[in-house]
């Protein structure tokens, strides 16, 4: 799921408030890992297959004893290439669940309600087969777009309620999608120096995204919420995932299931803009809380779109 560039939060935690910070009583934080765009996200480097990307993802998750990574599928890729079904089965064989990301990854703001509802429904036969009697009724909105028009948003929320769906919201994102195609281009060119620079930039984004989300959580909610991390099943994220997990653990992360994380009241789906964008950013706007002015940013990723061209 390619996101528009996410407006960054402030990072500067106030040391003087540490004694009242909930983390002083309960060190660390909970985070659920979610992965979009299964079974095929972005371009592949030479010699790398979809199965290889999935295998690397799953190996990293299992090595870290991550209890669950909720995958969100676009069934159109299976329709276009039936061999990609195997990567979805690999996910299930690992014991991880799958949910709905729209059959063809539509933006509801571009296509309207009826087409978007049809795109959700288009994934359901595949999900029913893969999940074999388990509940798969989580929706991750493509582009994290849930309808900017109030009537459109109300319409899709009513549809989700009527069809038993829960929203798979997000609190941590570092735009990992932006590295996928750039990595493939740099591998074609054999530009290892550029790839090494990408690795440093990527991990700086990981570290900043954690600080941003934890700061925003305290400022907006007055506590540490359970977090939900958004990743994409691309080749570069598969390469970097062991380091990503280690960074989260070094910052105090305890990995939990999506269901556990989104029982937190921060993810209540009865708000005016439920499901639209990053949950902490959304709630800050609704409350009129400034979490950006005068603060550092997550970092600019615009260089990635010109690299190795």
N, C-alpha and C positions, 0 to 999 in steps of 0.2 A: 504494500500500500504506500504509494508515494504521497507524502504530506507536503503541503505548502510549507515554506520555511517558518518554523515555529518561533514566535516572539519569546525571547528569553526572559527569565525572572532575575531578580536580584539574588546575589549569592552571600552577601556579607552577613553572617550570623553574628548576633550580639553576644559577646563573651560574658557580659555582665548578667545576662538572663539565664545562664546555664543552670543555676540552682533551682529555677522554676521550670526549666525545660523538662517535659515528660521523659525525655531520654536519660535524664540524670537518675530517674528511678528505674527505668527499663532500658538499658543500653541497647543500641542497635535498632533495627527497623525490619518490618516484614515486607516482602516483595514477591509478587507472583510474576512469573515469566510467561508472556504470550508472544506468539510468532505468527505474523500475517503472510499472506500470499503463497500458501502452500497450494499446489506442489511446485510452482515455478515463478520465482521472483527475479526479474531482470535478466541481463545477459550472462552467459557463462564464459569463463576464461578457456583458452585452448586446452583440450584434454580433460576438462572437468565435466562430469555428468550431474544430472539432477539427483541421481541416487548417491553420488559421492557427497554432494552438499548435505543431503538429509542424513547420511551416515555420520558425517563430521559433527553436525548439530547434535545428534542423539548421543554420540560418544562423549561429547563435552558435558552434556546434561547429566548423563549417567555417572560419569567420573566424579562429578561434584555432588552426587546424591540429591539432585533436584527432584522433589516429589512429583512435580507436574509441570509441563510446559503446554499450555493450551494453544493448539494450532487452529488457524482460521483459513478456510479454503475458498478458492475460486475454481469452481468446477469446469469452467470453460477450457482450462488447460488439459484436463482429462479428455474432454470432447475433441480437442485438437490433436492430442497425442496420447493414446490409451496407455502407452508405456509409463506415463507419469503416475498412473494409479498405484504403481508399486511403491512410490515414495510415501504416499498417504498410508498404505498398508504398513510400511516400516514404522511410521509414527504410531499407529495403533498397536503393532506388535511390541513396541517399547512400553506400552501401557499408558500412553498419553492421549487425551481426548481431542476431538476436532469440533469446530463450530463453524458458523456461517459468516462469510465475508462477501456475500453476493456472488452469483454465478460468474458475472463478467466484470466485477469491480467497478460498478457505476457510481457516479457522484449524484446523489439525490437532487442536488441543487440544479444540475444540468438536465436531468431526464424527467423529473416530476414523479408524483406519487405512484401512479399506476405502473409505470415501467420499473420503478425501483422495487415495488412489491413483487412484480413478476421475477425480478432478478433474485430476490431472496428465495422465492418458491422454487426457482430453477436449480438451486443447490440441494434441495431437501431429499430427493431420491438418493443421491450419492451419499449424503450424510446418514440417512437411515440405514443404508447398506454397510457403511464403514463402522458405524457406532453400534450396530447389532443389539438393539434393545436398550442402549444407554441413552440418557438425555443429552441431546446436542443443541438445545435451544438457547445458545448464546449468539448474539449478533455483534460483530465488530463493524461499525460503519466504515466503508471505504473512504479514504481521505479524512477520516474522523469528521465527516460532514453529515449532520443529522437534520438538515433543513433550516435554512436561515429565515425563511418566511414562516411566521407563526402558524398559519393554516397548514402549510406543508409539514411542519414539525408535529403539530397536533395529529395530523393524519397518520403519519408513520408510527407515532407512539401508540395510537389506538390500534393500528394493525399488529404491532408487536405484542401488545397486551392480549388481543383476541387470539393470537396464535401461540401464546405461551413462551415468548422470547424474553430473555434478559439481555440488557446491554452490557457488552464487555468494554468498560471504560478504561481510560489510560491516565496515569499520573506521571510517568517517567518516559521521556523520549529524547534520543540524541540524533535523530535523523540518519539512522544507519542506512536507510534506503539509498541515500545519495551517493554512497560509496560503491554500490554494486556494479553499475555499468562502467564507472571510471576504472575500477579494478580490472575488469575484463579488457578494456582498451589498453591499459598499461601492461598487462600480461602479453597481449598481442605484440606490442612494441618492444617487449623485453626490458622495460624501464624499471629496473629494480630500485633505483634511487627514489623514483617517484612513489613507489609502493611503500618504501620505508617511511617516507614523509607522511603518507596517508595513515600508516599505522599509528604514528605519534599523534596526528591530528584526531584520529578516531578515539584513541584512549583518553586524550584530553577532553573530548566531548563526553565520554562516559563519566569521567570523574566530575565534570561540571554539572552534568544532568542530575547526579545524585544530590549534590549540594543545593542545586536549584529547587528540586522537588522537596527536600527536607526543610529548607528555608520557607518555601511557599506554604508547606503544610502547617508549620508553626504560626506563620503570620495570618493565614486565612482561617484555619480551624482552631488555633491555639493549642495544638497537640500534634503528635506524630500519627498520621493516618497510615493504614496499610496501603502499600503502593502496588501499582501494576505497571510493569515494564513492557514497552512495545519494541519488538524486534521484527525483522523480516528474514525469510529463508533465502538469503542471497549468499553467494560464494564468499564474499569478503567477511560478512558477519560470521559465517561458519568458520572461517580461518581464525578470526579474532575471539570467538566465543570463550575459549578457555581463559584468556586474559580478562575478558569482561566479567566473567563469573568471579575470578580472583579479586578483581577490583571491588565488586559489590561486597564480597565477603570481608575484605580488608576494611571497608567502611562500616561494617557491622550488620550486613544483610542476613536475614534468615528467610530462606525460600519457602513459600507456602503455595497452596492451590489458589486458583482464581476465585473459586467459590468462597474460600475463607477470606481472601482479601476484600471481596466486594460485598461481604456482609457488613463492612464498615459503613456507618451512616453517611460518610462522604460520598458514597456512590448511589444514594437514593435516586430513583429514576422519575420522581414526580416534580422535578424542577422545570422551569420554563424552557431551558435549552439542553435537557438531558441528552448525553451522548455526543454533543457537539464539541470537538476540540479536546484539549487537555483539561481534565476535571478541575485542577487547582486554578488554572488560568480562568476557566469559565466561572468558577465560584467567586474569584477575585473581582471579575467584572461585575457580577451581579451584586456584590456587596460594596462596590466602589472602593476596593482596597488597592492601593498602588503597590505593586510588587516588582516594578521595573525601573522607575525613575532614579537615575543616579547610580545604578548598580551595574556590575559587570554582566556580560552576556555569555550565552553558551558558546559563542564563537561563530565566525562566518564560514559557511560551507560553499560559497559561490565559486571558489577556486576549483572545486571538484568537477564542474561542468566543462571547464576548458582544459583540464589536465589530460595529457596524452592524446590530444586530438590530432 
